[in-house]
Each structure stands twice: as structure tokens, then as C-alpha cells.
Amino acid sequence: MSENETGTEAFEAARARRIKVNVAITNVERAAARASSKPTWREKVVAELRDLAVAFDQHVEEVEGEDGLLAELRLTAPRLSNKIERVQGEHPGLCSMIADTVESVQTSNDPDADRAMILDTLVAIARHRQSGADLAYEGYSVDIGGG
């Protein structure tokens, strides 16, 4: 099995969900980068942020589920428990951050402030994704994936 394959259902489900979150992030970035003077700018950004919220919520449900990635890692790599808890503990704050960004963009009249908040949210998600990728690598490639 290669370094990029684990063969577990939990890992593959998390990978698929990660791709959906990435697509949603890209769509938010594209929408926010458009000219804010367009009459539909705010509506398009809000719609893409809502899609990101759904994708991220589904990510959380997937990885935190009974048969999800984090449960599997707890069983196969118990030495990673603190890192697993830290990554899982980031979920509520990120969900709130996304929801706050949606609400702010809906009610704001300041596209520059909106973009700054969107960027802060996307950076926080990017950091979380990197922590999750590091955790999965450590759990699978070192603990159960070998070499």
C-alpha cells in the first residue's frame, strides 16, 4: 500500500469530505474576490459561505462519528489522543466562526471588512486542515501504515 492510501473506510470518507470542503473554500475565495460593486456580490458570497458551512458541518459529522476517522485513530493510535482532542476541539469554534462570517457579510455594508473576516475564517480552516492532515499522517503512516 502506498503512503497515500490507507484502505480504511473512515480514512477514505474523511478524504472525500476534505475534498468537498476544499471545493467550498475555493468557491468562497472566488466569490469574495469578485468586484463588490456588482449588485449580486453580497448574495453570492453569502451563498458560498453557507455552502462552506454545510460542507464543514458534514466534515465534523463524518470525522467525529462513531465510525469516523477520529474514533478509528483513537483505537489504532492511542498515543495521539491529545492531538485528536485538540483537532476535534477546534470544530465548534470553526463552525461558529463560519456562522459569524455569514451573519456579518449579510448585514455589513463594508466589503473590505467582509473580505478581511472571510480571509480570517479561511486561514483558520486552513490551519485546522493542516493539523488534521498531520494527525492522519502520523496515525496512519507511522502507527499503522508503516515505513
N, C-alpha and C positions, 0 to 999 in steps of 0.2 A: 504494500500500500504506500502511496507517495505521501510526502509531507503535507500536501493539501487535501488529503482525503482521510476521513476517519471511519466511514462506513456506518456510523451510528445515525439512527433516525433523528435523535434530538439535535445532533450537530447539523445535519442537513436541513432540518426545519429552521434552525436558527440562521443558517447561511441564507436560505431563501428569504426569510423575513428581513435580514440585513440588506439584501439587495433591494427590497421594496422600500425600506427606509431611505436608502441611498437615492433611489429614483425620486422620492418625495422631497428630499433635501435639494436635489438638483432643480426640481420644478419650483421650489420656493426661491432659490437663488435667481433663477431666470426671471420669474415674475417680479421680484424686488428690483432687479437691475433695469427693468424697462423704464421708460420715461414716466415719471409720476404725474406729469401734466395730462396724460391721457385720462379721459373720464372713467375708464374701467380699471385703472391701475389698482386702486384700493380693493375693489371687489375680487380681482384676480389674485392678488396677494393673499387676501383672507381665505379664498377658496383653496389655494395651495397650502397655506398653513393648516387649514382644517384637515386636508388630506394627510399632511405630515403628522398631525395629532392622531389620526386613526392608525396610520402605519406604525407609529411609535407605541401606541396602546397595544396593538396586536403583537409587536415585538415583546413587550413586557409580559403579556399573557403567555406567549409562546415559551420564552426562556424561564419564566417563573412557574410554569405549570408543573403538575405532578410528574409528568414525563419529559419535562423540558431540560434544556441544556444545564441550567444551574443545579437542578436536582441530580442529574447524571454526574456532573463534576463533583458534587458533594460525596457521592458514592465512590467514584473512581479515583478521586484525588483529594482526600480529606485534608491534606496538609494545606490546601488552598482555601480553606473555609473563611479565613479573614478577608482574603481578596474577593471571594464570592460575595460575602456580605457587603463589602464596600461597593462592588458593582451593582448589586441588587438595591442597595440603599440609595443609589443615585436616581433610580427610576421615579419615585414620587416627585422629587424636585424638578426633574426634567419635564415630566408631564405637566406640572404646574407652570413651569417656565413657558412651555409651548402655549398653554391655555391663556396665560397672561399676555403673551405676544399677540395672539389672535384678538383678544379683547382690546388691547391697546391700539392695534392697527385699525380696528373697526371704528374706534371713537376719536382717533387722533386726526389732527389737521396738519401734521408735520412729517412729511415723507422722510426727511433726513433723520429725525428721531426714530421713526419707524424702522428705517434701514439699520440704524445702529442697534436697536433692540433685536431685530431679526438676526443680525450678524452675531450678537452675543449669544443668542439661543443656538444658532447653528454651530458656533465654536464649542459651546458646552456639550452639544450632542456629539460633535467630532471627538472631543476628549473622551467621552463615555465609550464611543465605538472603539477607540484605540485601547482603552482599558479592557473592554470585552474581548477584543482580538488577542491582546496579550494573555489574558486569562485562558482563553480557549487554546492558544498555542502551548502555554505552559501545562495545561491539563491533558491535552491530547498528545502533543508531540514529545513531551518529556515524560509524563507519567504513564500514559498508556499507548502512545504512538511509537515509542522507541526513538532511536537514533536521532 
